[in-house]
């Protein structure tokens, strides 16, 4: 038996992370769920009391400050303690980014348990979701926003220790994603290092080991590759392409482009437009080779060789 306040949300717009249910439960001694399955990911966080959670054949004794992840279609069971039954909050959620986010948090069916000292914050976010429980874009966005804060708070106290090689791959992946998302801004290598939270010299070492070039060279190569694509498929002025690829000074852009391609941006565009099949094929091969290198780095970061 439990006293529970819960909400199910139907018809919500599917986004990267979407709340599908949430609630608060104060259970009776030995109250249990399962063995059964849930249709979506759920996180329970224990506010007080004790209990146990079983998934993937492993039983975890838990108490206040612990939480656990339920994975869709995995057989689970959880039960309140006989002497000190638990009170918990929970959030169910779906979306295309769920598994990737949870993996980055270190949560999966092999490692479903976490600990957080931020009980008040987690309760506040669930309470806010429940207070904004009606349909409509404003409330849906608010609930999904609180979900991200809920997960962020858990991630803050649930840092997963990785092997040194895994950490290095993660740093490179984070740096790579930062470059892809910000190449059109006037970012520098120090900005990349600051985002990844490592020093510039270590970032240099990681990039040399991973792709055989410095972060600065990689950033420049990425920008020039994007500029090459724009020169081929658009009629934008050279100055606009320069700004669109992170160069505030067209002269600096032209110099960097000439160093990489051997010709100026205008000459490159003229060669492309002239219809020289051999030269066009060479340009395309250069772009494809660099994109394959990025793909290889991404696969290495995901453990694929």
N, C-alpha and C positions, 0 to 999 in steps of 0.2 A: 504494500500500500504506500502511496506517496501523495503529497500535496504538490501539484505541479501547475504552473502557469506557462502555457506554451502557445506558440503561434506558428501557423503554416501559411506560406505566401504562395499563392497560385497566380500564374499568368504574368510573372515578372519578366522583364526583358532580360534575355540571356546576355551577360557581359562577361568580362574576363574573370570576375569573382562576384557571385550573386548569392545573397542570403536566401535560403529556401525554408528555414525554420529556426526558431530560437526559443529559449525558455529557461525557467528556474524551477528546480525541484527540491523539495524537502522530504526525504523518504522515511518510511517506517523501517524498523529493524528487519534485516534480511530481505528487504524488497529487492527484486531482481528483474532483469530484462534478458530474454533469450534462454537458450541459444537460438539466435535468429539473425537476420541480416537487415541492413538499412539500405535505402536506395541511393543515398548520396553521402558525401563526406560529412562527418560530424566531429566536432571537438567538444568534449566535456571538461569543465574545470571545477575542481572541488574547493568549495568555499570553507567547509568545516566537516568534521567527521572522518569516517574511514569506510573502505570498501575494497573490492577487488575487480579487476578487469581481465578478461581472457580473450585473446585473439591469436590466431595462427598457432594454436596449441600451447601458448605460454600464458600463465596467470601472473598478474602483477598486483601485489598488495599496494594500495594507494591511500593517501591521507591528504589533509588540507594543504594546498599549495601545489599538488600534483594535478596533471591533466592527462587526457588520453584521446587518441585519434581513432575514429571508426572509419574504415575504408569500405566503399560500396561493395555489396554482394559478398563480403567476407563474414563468415559465421563468428558472432561475438556473444559474450555474456558478461554482464556486470551486475554486482550484488552489493548491497549496503551491509555494513558491519552489524553484528547483532547487538553489541553493547553501545556503539557510537556511530549510528547511521549517518550517512553523508548528506550534505546539501550541496548541490552543484548548479552551475549554469551551463547551457550548451548552445551551440550554433551549428546548424546544418547549412551547407553551401555547395554550389555547383559552379561550373564555368570552365572555359578552355584553359585557363592558367592554373587551375587548382593543383594538379599534380606537380607541376614545375615549382610552384611556390612552396608547397609542402616539402618537396625534396630539398630545396634550398634552406628550409628551416630545420632540416634533419629529421623530418617526420615521415614515416611510411609504415607499412604493415609489419616490418621487421623491428622497427624502432618507434612504437606508437605512443610512448610515455614521455612527458616533459615535466618541467618544474618551473614555476613562476612565482615571484614574490609580489606581483602587482595585482593582488586580488581585487582591491577597490576599483582599479581602472577597468579590469575585465568585466566586473559586475556592472559598472556604469555604462559600458558600451552595449551590453546585452539589454539592460534596462531601457536605454535610449531606443534600441531597435524595436522593443515591445511597445514603447509609447507612440512610435510612429508606425502604426500597424495597418494603416489603410492603404488601398491601392492609389496609384497616381505616381507620376514621374518624380515629383519632389521627394516623397517618402521612400520610393525605391532607391533613389540615389543616396538618400541619407542613410538608409540601412546598409547599403553596399559600402558606403564610406566608413561606417562604424565597423563593418567586418574587416576592412583593411587595417583600421586602428587596433582592433582586437588581435589580429594576426601579428601585426607589428609589435605589439606589447609582448606577446608570447615569444616572438623571435628575439627580442632584446635580451631576455633571460635564458634563452635556450640555444646558446652558441654551441655548435657541434665541432668537436675537435677532429680535424682531418689529418691524414698523413701529409708529410711535407710536400710530396709530389702533387697530391690533390689540391693543397692550398695554392701551389704555384699555378696549376691549371686554372683554378678559380680566379686568381688575380689576373691572368692573361685574358680569360673570358670576360671578366668585368671591364677590363681596359678596352677590349675589342668592341664590346657593346657600347661603351661610352663614346668611342671614336665614331662608330656607325651612326649613333644618335646625334652627334654634335659636330661632325666634320665641317658643316657649313657655318659654324660659329668660330670666332677667332681664338680657339682653344690652343693651349700650349701643353708640352709634356708635363709640366708641373701640375696643371689642372687634372690631367689623367692620373698622375700619381696620388694627388690629394683625394680624388674620388675613390680610388682603390684602397686608400689608407696605407700606402707603403711609400718608402722614399724613392727618389728618382733613380738612384744608382741601382737599387734592387729591381726596379721596373725595367731598366736597361738590360740587366742580366737576364731576366725572364724572357724578354723579347728576342734577345740574341739567341738564347737556347731554343726558343719555340719556333722562330721564323727566320733566323739568320740576319735580322736587321734591327736597328735601334727603333725605339718608339717614335722618334722624330721622323726617321726614314719611312716607317710604316704609315704614319699620319699623312706625310707628304704624298706617298704613293697612292693612298686611298683617295685623297683629294684630287690628284691628277687623273686617276681612273674615272672618278665621277665626272670630272671636267671633260674627259675624252668622250664619254657617253653623251654628254650634253652638246658637245660640238658636233657630234654625228647626227643627233636626232632633233635638235632644235635650231632655230634661227636667232637665238638670243645674242645680243652683243657680247663681245669678249669681256667687257667690264662687268656685265651682269653675271656671266658665268663665273668670273673671278670672285665676286662677292658671294655667290651661291655656293661656292666651294671653300669658303673660309678665308679668302684673301682680300683684305681691305684695300690693298694697293695693287692695281692691275699690272704695274711694272714688276713687282715681286712675283706675281702669278706667272707672268710671261717668262721670267727668268727660270722659275722652278719647272715650268712646263717644258721649256727648251732643254734643260738639263736632263729631264726624264725621257723625253720623246725625240730629242735631237732636232726638233723644228719648233717654230713659234705656234701658238694656238691658231692664228689665222692661216698659217701655212698648212697646218694639220687639217683644218676644216677644208681647205682648198683641195688637198690631196684626196680626202674622203669624197668630196663632191665631184672630183674629176673622173671618177669611175674606174680608177686603176684597180683591177681585180686583185693583183698580187699584193699591192700596198694595203688595200682594204683588209685583205685576209690577215696580213701581218698585224695590223692594228687590232683586229678582233681577237687574234690569238693572244696578244699581250694582255688585253683586258680579261679574257677568259682564264689565263694563267694566274693572274693576280686573284681573281675571284675564287679559283680552285684552292689557292693558298689559304685564303680566309676560311673556306669551307673545311679544309684540313685542320686548321687550328681549332675551329668550333667542334669538330668531331673528336679531336684529342682532348678537349676540355670535358667532353661527355664520356670519356673513357673508350672511344672508338678509335682504333688504329687502322 
